[in-house]
Amino acid sequence: MFTAFDNFPALLIWLPLLGALPAFLLRKEGAAGRWALASSLVTFTVTVASLFFQGEKHYALTQVSYVWLPDFGSSFTLTLDGISWILCLLNAVSFPVILGSTLGTCRDRQHVFFGLMLMAQAGLNGVFLSADALGFYFFWELALIPVYFLASLWGGERRVQAAFKFFIYTFAGSVLMLAGILWMHMRTTDQSFSLASFYRTSLDPVEQAWLFWAFFLAFAIKMPVFPFHTWQPDAYEQSDTAVTMVLSGVMVKMGVFALIRWLLPLFPDALKRFDEIAILLCIAGMLYASCIAMVQDDLKRMVAYSSIAHVGLMAAAVFTVQQEAWHGVLVQMFNHGVNIIGLWVVVSLIESQLGVRKISQLGGLAQKAPSLAVLLTVIALANIALPLTNAFVGEFLMFNGLYRHNPWYAAAAGLSIILSAVYMLNMIRNVFLGGTNDLTDGFREVSFRHRAILALLVVVILAAGVHPEPMFRLVEDTSDLILKRVQSR
Amino acid sequence: MNAILLSALWGVVMMFTGLASPHARLHGRMAVVGMALLVVAAWLDLAGISPFGITGGGMLSYGPYESVFIILMAGCALLYLLLSVHVMADGGTGTSDPLALIFFVMTGICIIAGFRSLLMLFLGIEIVSIPLYILSASDKRNLRSNEAALKYFLMGAFSTGVMLMGVTLLYGTHGSFYLEALNIGEEALSPLATAGIVLLLVSMAFKVSAAPFHFWTPDVYDGTPTVFTSFMATIVKGAAFFAFLRLFQDGFGRLHEHWRLLMAFLTAATLIIGNVTAVFQQSVKRMLAYSSIAQAGFMMLALFALNQTARTGIVLYAVSYSLATIGVFAVLARMKDHSFEAFNGMAGRQPLLALLLTVFLLSLAGIPLTAGFFAKYQMIAATLEEGRMVWLAILALLCAVVGVYYYFRVIQAMYFRTGGDAQPEVSKGTRAVLVVTALAVLALGIHPDWLLRFLSY
């Protein structure tokens, strides 16, 4: 039966996409930015509204199908269950924050910038909502194209190369996934691309092993998992900060999400054979990234490496296939997005005022901008996953899962949390505390708008830290459903 | 049958138009009208309406599949003419003759689309090739054009010789030119017949520029005036592939197992050589020449797979590749400098043109939402359906990644670099046609079913 709720998945894709088209035409100074902000707020409202229409529907894998390519066995099928909901919510929260905090940044061709941003949002929602493998692949690529242009057109000196490296890496991963999708498609009994028939299809172990790695590679490059991460620091550093926020806040979640939605339920037998390798890769990446983050002098690169470490933990927790760990991962995907966007906002504020990102050249900003310092500290503490901040619950559950899987893994991964405290607190000390120097003497308190945005993020951080219950209620049924599928084989 | 007669007649009409009037514009209009009529004529073939009672004695046969293919190729040719007649008129050598030659090529294409006998294949291939030799030499005062023509002619004549030899050997063993008579399975596999099949394979591989018989392609495509390269590299190549597939499916399909491995190696070599060499080119025109080898590699997958997906897929591939390549060449033909640097900053000077070129290049690279994606998809799916030699599909996909590298160089130049000075003069009408072409590329990328349904009668 087609209910009011069934309209939401498609709406969440169409809204940003339709919002993007006028943005391309608004050439007047500042108009496109305001339009994009308004459009993203509408998307946010609709996303939140969908929660009130859900009834019990979002817990199961209910699908809304539109006819697309019947001869290919593909349809435009979307599903808005718990895990896609939390990621769409992250997407919906992120974009107003990103657009609002970077609205005033001087850029040429603003209308193109904001149009592409909204297109990226539509693509990302498509990835999270697709329940059809071909549609999933489409959106996987379509989210990439606008971001590629965004990263190449605005940003640092070496942006064109960095963005191209990012594009080629991701594309190489995704073509292997395409081969895997096609192979799965031919193995389905009804020659279909739908997620439901993929779930029904059973494969022999050899096929599973090959397909597991084909899909894993695509997702590992996206997340990124060591050793496929080399595109990331360059891309983050060279892109415009707003684009970096999209990349690190939302886009890397595509990989983690896809593990849960596609990789593990499709190839449970292969998972049993290869989970140790995958977890070890993730943990190695966490430690490696944390160590590098400690010695980074560039703020952007530091945050980039810290992101590799955090996403590595999520991926490792996914591969443990533990109930609580999965809940933790899903909630942490949202929280990590909020935290890292907060960090980027601060970085961009410092860079836009002083023109430098070198930690060694900064210092004493707290004297000049006390409220910024307070807000940043909360966000930084959340990034270290201190209790009462949003990230604590998620990381605790993930460590719990890792510990049950193998205590040594938990110990090794725990090291990276200690290291994250080292570099985060070091950053606060070197950038905000101490005396000012010639450069930072000129630092002024940031505008009310930016303080309000950061304060909003801090409120979310604390609220989610103190009362995480609703988020867990949202994801746990879907998560358990998929988990049961993975374990039952 | 309508299509063959009309295209041949219109070729003659074009020659007389040249005598009757020196106005290049008139020639252009006549050609466009003729090509539109050709589309209609092919449509009438499809509907089974023919005023002529010619059957071709079983040497030619046109089912819906063949007729749809001719409609599509004539449609591409129509777009090509709409985009090119102005450029030809500026060339100054008189437009009626090249246009007449293009119609003769179309006659050849109609013949090789429907051949049932090796004689017709030979005849069709020759009718296609000989006008092309002349077209490639049409820039008489340019040494490189002359070189291209001579190279093309010598190599082409040689490969024709090889083909005739193959036909002769097969006639010697089977006593017939008809595909039905040739397709009798393993008991026919005498050494002579094997040699004949291999010789036909070699000559067809030469015509579609598959490695290792591709060496003529870059020089010929580069030296030929750009307007005609556009025609040679797209519609003619698509038709040659169509004939190639028909020959090996209807003629030697039962021996598939015997030549499959050979075809796999040819395919792999074509993919690797085409893609890797294209990366190192400094001129966009030469890059496109190598890219046409690379795309031929993808189309070869259909010959490797030889199943229903391949059968429909190759037509989709030919159409989507032709549309995108014609679009890129239409812009290139209006530029004096063919280097990558000439495209620098084009997005700032010509935003619409840059956007359209981006759509074409994304399609060539096989990015979703463009026709190129589903074309490549069909080829990969056909290969995987065979369930064996999966490495070939993986190799093709990795080559597609390499392809992204060189197609995106043009996009990067247009959008992310500055300082070029190319100002292709593109009239409003041409722009409109380019927009239509780009929309066709996008429509096939969103809904290829529209085309594929016609083909799976």
Interface residues (C-beta under 8 A of the other chain):
Chain A: W68 L69 P70 D71 F72 Y137 F138 E141 L142 I145 F149 S152 L153 R159 V160 F164 F167 I168 F171 A172 V175 L176 L178 A179 L182 W183 H185 M186
Chain B: L362 I367 P368 L369 Y377 I380 A381 L384 E385 V390 A393 I394 L397 L398 A400 V401 V404 Y405 F408 Q412 Y415 F416 R417 H447 P448 D449 L452 R453 S456
